[in-house]
Structure formats: structure tokens, C-alpha cells
Amino acid sequence: MIRCLETPPVTTTTTNRKLPRGKRWTYADYCRIPPDRKRHEIIDGRHFVSPSPSRPHQWIVGQLFGQLNNRITLADLGHVYLAPLDVHLGRGTIVQPDILVLTASLAGALTERKVVGAPDLLIEVLSPSTRTHDRNRKFERYQRAGVREFWIVDPSARRIEQFVLQDGRYGEPVVATDRIRLHILPQVEFALAIVWDPGCTS
């Protein structure tokens, strides 16, 4: 797997995934990280690593993707993508959300290997190892980048917190437990019962 289209040479520094103290990570540094089946992200120049997701996590991601893809991609309203796909939110920030949605108006944000700029919708499914990271660090960064809509999916509570950007900030979330309607595409709505993994609640 090639992490970036034009991958700089791998060096000892980036193979060990450590940079000199005080140095901020760049996109070039990120591109040099060898593939290891973990999720690597850079937020404001800091490097974060998450373990491979669990089976219940991937079930929910797959079900959400199916619902969104059927109603958005197949209806020519935009495109839906699954991780791993790099989203470049500005200098020093490369993230890999679980799911991202680009409406037709943002088609130009796609390159061969990444999305440049803020997608219309980003979705993160919480895991025990990423819960704090998603709720705090990524929440703030997505807000600052201007992501119009952000979902936090909580498998244990079987609910989705839907945040909408207003005047540059996310307000109080709409909490969906039964059905959810997209803010960016109000004609897209679906039931959530099929989303939750029948074999596990966490």
C-alpha cells in the first residue's frame, strides 16, 4: 500500500515514527510512514495512531456507508467514501474519518489520493481507544476547518449526535436514535435500526 501518490524516501526517523523534539509533522512526514494496518493522522502538526478497528465498529461503518451510498452516490447527489482516505484539512492536518460525504458541488476537492479541504459531512464511529480523540481533538479541528456537518456515532448508546456548523461553530447536536435526516441533503433520510450490530452493543 502506498500511503501517498508521490511517497518521499523512507528514513530512519519516519520509520520509527519519531521526529526531533518540537518539530511539527508535515504531509511529507506522513507520507513516509510505512504501512502497518493502523490509522495514522496528523492534527495541527501532532501525530496520532489508532489501532485497527473492531468487527462491531466495521459493521456499523459498513451499514452507514450502504445507506448513504444508496441515497447519495446512486442518486447523483454526491459521493460517499470509506476510510482509509486522507482528508487534508490544511497545513499539518491529515485525518482519516470513518466515512465522508462530498456533495456534487465539492467534486473538485478530490485528487487521486486524498480530499483537499473540508468535506460536507464527516462521520466518526466511536471506539474505546478513539472516543476522547474523536469527541475533543477531531471535533474542534473539524469545526475549525469548516466541515458543514459532523456525526458522532455511539455504538454503546445506539445513537448518532448530529452537529451542524452555524456561524463557524457547532451548536447543540440533534440526537438521532430512530431515524436520521442529513442537514446538507435534507431529502436523504433513513432508519437506524439496520445500522446497529445485532451481535454486539459496544
Secondary structure, 3 states (H helix, E strand, C coil): CCCCCCCCCCCHHHHCCCCCCCCCCCHHHHHCCCCCCCEEEEECCEEEEECCCCHHHHHHHHHHHHHHHHHHHCCCCEEEEECCCEEECCCCCEECCCEEEEEHHHHHHECCCEEECCCCEEEEECCCCCHHHHHHHHHHHHHHHCCCEEEEEECCCCEEEEEEEECCEECCCEEECCEEECCCCCCCEEECCCCCCCCCCC
